[in-house]
Amino acid sequence: MPQPSPGPVGHHDSLACFGAGEGWRPARFAERGVFLPFTTPFLLGGRMRRAERGGAELVLAHPAGAEGVYILPWSAVPSLCAPTLHDRALWERAASAALPKLCPAMARRAARAVAESGFAGRDAARAATAAEAARRETVTAIHYGLLLDLQRRIEPTDSAADGSPRVPTPHTLAETERCVRSALGRLRQEGGPAPTVAMGALGEIAGALEGCGLSVEGARRARLPRLVAGLADMAAEMHEAAAQASNDAQRAGLRLVAESTSLALRCARATLDAAHALLDDPWSLLRRWPEERGNILGRLSHPEWTLDGWDAVRALWRSRDTEDGTAALHDMAQLVPPMPAEVAAWTGCDAARRMEALREGLRLWRRATALPTDAAPAAGRLAELTARNERLRALCA
């Protein structure tokens, strides 16, 4: 890993030509971009999005806490800072793997692949390997659960003592697939989808549900519901810490981040409930699949978009006992993402304006409480922050 450098003198001025303006507010999540876990301190909170003319571009908050963002090509980054080898590999991998269909799930898999290669150290590599193995196991388990649920609904064989349908439960995934495929073949005459189409749809739906889990009741151990629970705990802990804070500045920062977290959680829970509601009638879902595939997969991706980047905020909070707590809170404030207006159509909650007000409060708080060296930290401090960011990779693989 190259030694991070603070960048040329006046590098903030060098960004001026890439400014999106003080009034930049993303209307859509795709416009906001997907979070990439950069380890270079200057790139903290950076997001990737599709450029209008093709390729990818970086969306970067003002490093000194000024209003607005910068939107620039990756080719401009080396003139502003010295990206780590991890960040160079991450950008290349994400741009090639995720475009043209850019989404948080694809970006996460790209980040894991880079971490598995050892660019962020051994702990991050082990965590990424374990997380990817867990992802594959989860998708298989969800696929099996979808097959069993569909079989129960379309092929009841007899009744239990209480009158409910009883379906023999095969012992293997292959046996379940064979039974469901046979049942789908019989239902083809009733206007159902072809068995090949239906089985392919179940596989895609299982992959899209990896983060959400299979149902509201059974998803407590799934990745996104676990993140929601962790963020809820974090918000409660921050409110408690604010009540015990020794000064008004620290109290204000803690409460602003906690309120932003609670607002994001409200939207995330609504999108999770909507995703699980799609599974209430899997047979109807499969019949609509040929015409509504894009819409269905889009709705299943809403929780990923809503929570994108929040695992990094939580990782910083979890590391506060071993790192500089004040610096961690400053970085948490910087990482709180905007909430695009699109979220209202997804959740019925007009959270965009409230989140922007909270983010403006966080921006002003960061500027008011920043140390004189924060705008251009020394090389030694940059090295410490880079090492910290590598350690965080193991917490949010």
N, C-alpha and C positions, 0 to 999 in steps of 0.2 A: 504494500500500500504506500503510495507516495505521501510525503509529509505535506499536510494541508498548509496552504499559504493564505494570508489574509486578503490576497488579491491586490491589484494595483491601487495606488492612492486615488481616491475619488471614484471608486468603482460604482458607487450608487449613482453618480452622475452619468456614468457610462450606460446605465440602464434606462436613462430618460427616454431614449428613442423607442423603447419597447413598452412604455407605459400605456395601459388601457384606459386611463382616465380615472378621476376620483369617483365618478358615478357608476363605475362598473358593477353590475349586479347580474349574476348568471340567472337567466330565466329557466334554463333546463339543466338537469344533472350532467348531461353530456357536455354542455358548455362549461360547467364547473371543472370537469375532468376527473380522472381517477387518481387516487392517492398513491404515491410511490415512496417507499421507506428509505429515502436517501440517508446516507451517513455523513455527508459533507455538511457542516453546520450552516453554511450559507444557503444550502438548498432545502433546509428543513421546511416541511409542509408543501413542497413542490408537487404539482399535479401534472399529469399528461392528458392532453386532449387532441382530437383530430384537428388538423389545420384545414382551412377552407380549400386550399389548393392541393390537398393530399399530404400524406406524411403526418408527423406528430409535432406538437409544440408544447413548451413548458409554461405552466401558469405558476407564477411565483409571487408571494406576498412581498411587500417592501421590507427589506431586511431591517431598516431602522424604525419600523412601526408607523410610517406615513400611510395616509389613506391611498387605496387603490392597489392594483396588482400590475405585474409585468408579464407580458406574453411574448415569448422569444423562442427562436429555434435552438436546439441543443448545440449547434455549432457555435453559438455566441457565448456559451457558458464558460469555456476555458479562458476567455479574456476577462472574466469577472471573478473566477475562483479556480482552485485546482481540485476538480472532482476526484474522489477516491476511485480506485480500480473497481470497487463494488458498484459505485454509482454509474460508471461508464458501462459496465456490463449490464447493470439493471436497465438502463435506458435502451441499450441496443436490444436486449432480450424482450422487453416489454413492447417496444415499437414494432419488432418483427413478428411477435407472437400475438399481440392483441389487435393490431390493425388489420382490416378496416373496422372490425366489430370490437370496439374498445369498451370494456366493462370491468368493474372491480374484481370479479372472479378471475378473469384472465390475467389481470395485472398481479393479483396475489400469487397465482401459480408461477408467473414469470419471476417474481421476487423470491419465491421459495427455491426455484431452480438455481438462481444466482447464489443464494445463501448455501444451498447444498454443495456448491462447488468450492466453498471455503472462503469466499471473498469477505465475509464478515466475521470470520473466526470459527473455532470448533464448536462452541456452544450454539451459535446460530445455525451451523450446518446440521448438528444433531437435531435441533428443534425443528428445522425445516423438513428433514427426512421423516421425522415422526409425524409431523402435521400432514405431509402428503400421503403417508401410509394410512393415517386416520381418515383422510378425505376419501380415499378409494374404498376403504371398509364401510364408511358411512353411505356412500353412493350405492354399494352393493346391498346393504341392509335396507335402505329406502326402496330400492328396486324390488326386493323380495317382499317388503311390506305392501307396496302398491299392487303387486301381483296377487297376494293373498286377499287383499281387500276387494279387488276386482273379481276374483274367483268367488268370494263369499256372496257378492251382489248379483252375479250373473249366472251362477250355477249352484244354487242350494239343492242338496240331495234329499234331506229329510228334516225333521224338526226335533229340537231338543225337548226336554220335559216341559219347559216353560213356553213352548210354541215358537221359539226363535229358530231361524235357519241354522242347520248344522252342516258344515262343509269339512270333509276330510282334509287334514293339513299334511301335504307331502313333506318329506323330510329334507329334500334338497331343492335348491333354486332351479335346477334343470327340470325336475319333476313338476314343479309349479308352473314353469314356463310352458311345458308340454300340455298340461291340463288347461291353462288359460288360452293357449293358442287353439286348442281343439274347440273350446267353448266359443271363441271368437269366430271360428269358421262356421259354426252353426248359426250364430247371430248375424252373419253377413247378409242373409236373406231378409233380415228385418231392417236393413238400411244402415247397419254398422260399418265401421271402417274395415278394410282388408286386414287380416291378421298381421301381415308384415308391417303395415303402416301403424297399427295399434301397438305392436311390440316395440317398434322403433320409438314411438311417442313416449311409452312408459320409460324407456331408457333415458330419453332427453329430459323428461320431467324429473326423474330421479337425480340426474346431475344438477338440474336447476334448484332442487330442493336441498342440496347438500348442506347449505348454511342454515336453512330454516328448520329442518327436521320434518318428520312426516305429518305431525298433527300438533295442535295446541297442547294437548295433554301429554303427548309422548315426546315433545321436542325439548324438554328441559335440559337435556345433555347436548343438544346440537350447538354448533358454533355460535350462531347469531343470538339465540336465546341466552346462551351463557354470557355472551358479551353484554347483552341488555342487563342481565342480572348484575354483572360486574360493574357496569356503569351506574346502575342504581345505587349499589353499595358505595361507589366512589362519590356520587353526589351527596349522599347522606354523611359520609365521612368529612367531606369538604365543608358542609354546613356546620358540622360539629367543630371542626377546626377553626372555622370563622368565628364561632361564638367564643372560642378560647384564645383568639389571636391577640397579640400584644400591642398591635398598632392598627390604625384605621386603613392604611394602605394594604397591608396583608389581608385584612378582613374583606376589603372590597374585591381584591383579585380572586380570592377563594369563592366568594358568593357569585361573582360574574361567571366563572367557569362552571360552578355547580348549576346555576340557572340555565346556562346554555346546554348543559348535559341533559337536564330534565326536559327541555323543549325537544331536543333530538330524540330522547327516549319516547316521548309522546307520539312522535311521527313514526318511529321504528315499530312500536307496538301495533299501531294501526296497520302498517304494511304487512307485518307478520300475520296478523289476524286475517287480512284479506287474502294472503297467499294460501293459508291453510283452508280458508273457506272454499277455494277452488276445488279442493279434494272431497268436498261433501258428496258429490255425485260423479265418481270417476268414469262411469259409463257415458254419461252425458258429455264429460270433458273429452273423451276419446272421439265421440261422434262429431264434436265441433273442431277437433284438431286440424283436419286438412285445410279448413278455411281460416282458422283462428290461431294457428301455431305461433306466429310472431307476437300476437297480443297476449297469449297465455304465458309464453316464456318471459315477456316483458313484465307482466304482473308479478311473476315469481322472482324477478330480479330486483323489485323495488326495495325490499329490506336491505339488500347488499348496497345499493346506491345510498340509501338513507344513512347507513352506519359506516360508510366508507371513510376511513381515516380515524375513526374514534378509538380503534384498538391502540393506536399510537398514543393518544391522549391518556388512556388508562395505563399504558405501560409506563409512561412518565410518572404518573401518580404512584404506581406500585414501586417505582425505584427511588422514591423521595428519601427513604431512610438511608440509602447508600450513596446517593448523589447530593449535589448542592440543591437543597429544597427550593431556594429562591429562584435559581436558574431554571429548575424544572417547572415551576409555576409560570414563569415567563414564557417558556416554550409551549406549555399547555395552552396558554392564552393565544399564542400565535397559531397553533394547530387547529383551533376551533374553526370548522369550515362554514362557509355561507350555506344557507338553506335556499335553494332555488324556488322560484314561485311555482314551479311544476308540482311541488309537494302538495299543494292544495287540492289538485285534481286526484292525487293518489290517496289522500287521507281525509279530506274534508276539513283540514286544519290549516288556516292561513298563518303558517309559522314563519314565512320569509321575513316579514317586516320586523317581527319581534326578535328574530335571531340577528338581523342586521343591527338593531339597536344594541343588543348585547355585545356583538362583535365590535361596534364602535366604542362602547364602554371599555372593552378589553384593550383595544388599540390605544386609547387615551391613557388607560392605566399603565400599559407597558411603557409608554413614552415618559410618563410622570415618575415612574419608579426605576427607570433604567439607569445603570451605572454609566459614567462617562466612557468606559471602555467597551460597552456592549455593542456600539455601532461598528467598531472595528477591533475585535479582540486580537490579542497578541497570538503569535504562532503557537506558543505553549498552551494557551487556553484553547485554541482551535483543535490541537491534538487531543486534549482531554475530552472535548465535546464529541469529537469523532469517535473516540474509544467508547464513550457513553452510548452514542447512537448505535454502535455495533452491538453493544450488550443488549440494547432494547430489541434488536432483531430477534433475539432468542425468546423474548416475552410475547411477541405478536407475530409468530411465524404462521 
